[in-house]
Amino acid sequence: EVQLQASGGGLVQPGGSLRLSCAASGFTFGNYDMSWIRQAPGKGPEWVSAINSGGGTTYYTDSVKGRFTISRDNAKNTLYLQMNNLKPEDAAVYYCTIYGSAYWGQGTQVTVSS
């Protein structure tokens, strides 16, 4: 059974940082491209970032470029999202996903507020 468990969310002030983690199990993590998706209250899902299976190629939506960094540790079956200079509009539930699949893990809430 595919399991994707995100963690690391919380309340942070504008300009602050958070590091999200996603523990993956039930599939061969290192064989799959992965991504982060977020969903704010009352809005549809928004793709945030993706990384190829080897970790050498990354992609970002324009609104987070230069602020967020996606990475992975295939030995630990873990996906990360380092988020710096957070803005109120980054507030959402963040989910890690197997890229292009219907597998969404349990999300983690990010709140950005002073």
Secondary structure by P-SEA (a helix, b strand, c coil): cbbbbbcccccccccbbbbbbbbbcccccccbbbbbbbbcccccccccccccccccbbbbcccccccbbbbbcccccbbbbbbccccccccccccccccccccccbbbbbbbcc
